[in-house]
Amino acid sequence: MSRVTGTWAIVLAAGGGTRFGGRKQDADLGGATLLHRTLATAAQACDGVVAVLPDAPTVAPSHGDAASVRVQGGATRAQSVRAGLAAVPDDAGIVVVADAAHPLATAELYRRVIDAVRDGAEAAIPGLPLTEAVATLEPGGYTGTTVAAAGRVLVQTPHAFRADLLRRAHATGADAVEDSSLVASLGAKVLVVPGDPGNLHVTTTEELELARRIAGF
């Protein structure tokens, strides 16, 4: 399937990696960093890629860097997305939001959410059906609240959005854990497409080791 014209990706990699114990985006995964693997995959499916980094003013990409442009992130995830959006060309029709914590997301998964928006969805996210109940915890332990798995999915990235809709959602200045909730708050329909079980979210060093085993490194 050909690349989608007018599609740009924002790759978030501005976090400090508190749970990881350092900047996980710089961790090695089979001879390349998590960040560079994510940038390279995004570049396979999109026309341009914005890398949102901890300490990076807008400069030309370095050698071997798949980013079209690099910008400095903000104090929150939403602020980092806005910094990335400011660097996306105004004529982009679709914007994909991804993050370096999902270095095993495939180009096919990117195309899956992109194609859903190209085919008429306002936004698309990949999801895996939950197979276990989810318990609510507080500092003191289990609260006694358990949510059944039926009818719920584990949301992955990347996400794809109609560019005008994502810009309008972020123009409100609201904060959110992820962008689909922002666009949904505007009344937009968010389509859930099949996720990928191998699309591991790397949050800890143990998950990095698991990612290496999954990828065969």
C-alpha positions, -999 to 999 in steps of 0.1 A, spaced: 0 0 0 14 34 -9 22 62 15 -7 86 22 -1 121 8 -4 148 33 2 126 64 26 137 91 36 119 123 44 135 156 67 112 176 67 120 213 101 115 231 103 143 255 98 124 288 124 120 315 117 83 319 110 84 357 98 48 359 125 36 335 153 52 355 165 75 326 155 86 291 142 53 277 140 69 242 178 66 241 179 30 252 193 4 228 171 -21 210 190 -42 186 216 -16 177 193 14 174 176 35 200 139 32 207 135 68 193 153 60 160 134 28 155 101 47 160 111 75 137 122 51 110 89 32 111 68 64 111 88 76 81 78 45 62 41 53 65 41 92 66 52 120 44 70 138 72 79 132 109 83 156 138 104 144 166 95 160 200 126 158 222 135 169 257 162 195 248 160 200 211 154 234 194 142 232 158 172 221 138 179 200 107 178 163 113 211 146 121 226 119 99 206 87 100 177 105 117 143 99 100 128 130 115 119 158 91 122 183 119 130 182 156 114 204 183 116 208 220 87 192 241 68 207 269 62 199 306 32 177 298 22 153 271 -4 177 257 21 205 255 45 183 237 18 174 211 11 211 206 48 217 200 48 190 174 16 203 158 32 237 154 58 221 132 34 201 110 27 219 77 -7 236 75 -17 216 45 -13 182 62 -46 163 61 -39 136 86 -17 137 117 -4 106 135 6 108 171 31 81 182 57 78 209 91 63 213 78 40 241 62 18 213 93 10 193 79 -23 179 48 -7 163 49 -18 127 45 3 96 14 -18 89 -1 -6 122 6 30 113 -11 25 79 -41 8 96 -50 39 115 -41 62 87 -62 43 62 -92 44 86 -90 82 87 -84 84 49 -116 62 45 -137 87 65 -131 82 102 -124 114 122 -99 96 144 -86 60 147 -67 42 175 -55 6 177 -69 -15 206 -65 -50 219 -95 -66 237 -88 -70 275 -88 -106 286 -84 -100 324 -104 -80 349 -88 -47 360 -86 -38 397 -84 -3 410 -55 4 434 -47 32 458 -16 38 480 -31 17 507 -38 -12 483 -68 -27 466 -100 -6 468 -124 -34 462 -133 -21 427 -128 -44 398 -138 -37 362 -148 -66 340 -128 -71 308 -158 -75 285 -163 -45 261 -130 -29 269 -97 -26 250 -61 -18 258 -53 13 238 -20 14 219 -3 40 198 0 52 170 -32 72 167 -44 90 136 -65 121 133 -80 144 108 -55 173 112 -81 200 115 -98 182 142 -67 175 162 -57 212 159 -91 223 171 -89 199 201 -56 212 212 -66 249 206 -87 245 238 -55 242 259 -69 211 277 -47 184 291 -53 147 286 -36 114 289 -39 109 252 -54 127 223 -84 106 213 -101 117 245 -96 153 235 -111 149 201 -139 128 215 -148 157 239 -155 177 207 -181 151 197 -159 133 172 -162 96 166 -130 76 174 -127 43 155 -109 14 172 -90 -7 148 -73 -40 156 -41 -35 176 -9 -56 175 0 -79 205 37 -74 197 33 -36 200 48 -35 235 47 -4 256 82 0 271 79 16 305 105 -3 326 138 -20 320 121 -54 323 98 -44 294 128 -34 274 143 -68 279 109 -83 268 109 -61 237 144 -74 228 131 -110 231 100 -103 210 121 -87 183 148 -114 185 176 -92 196 
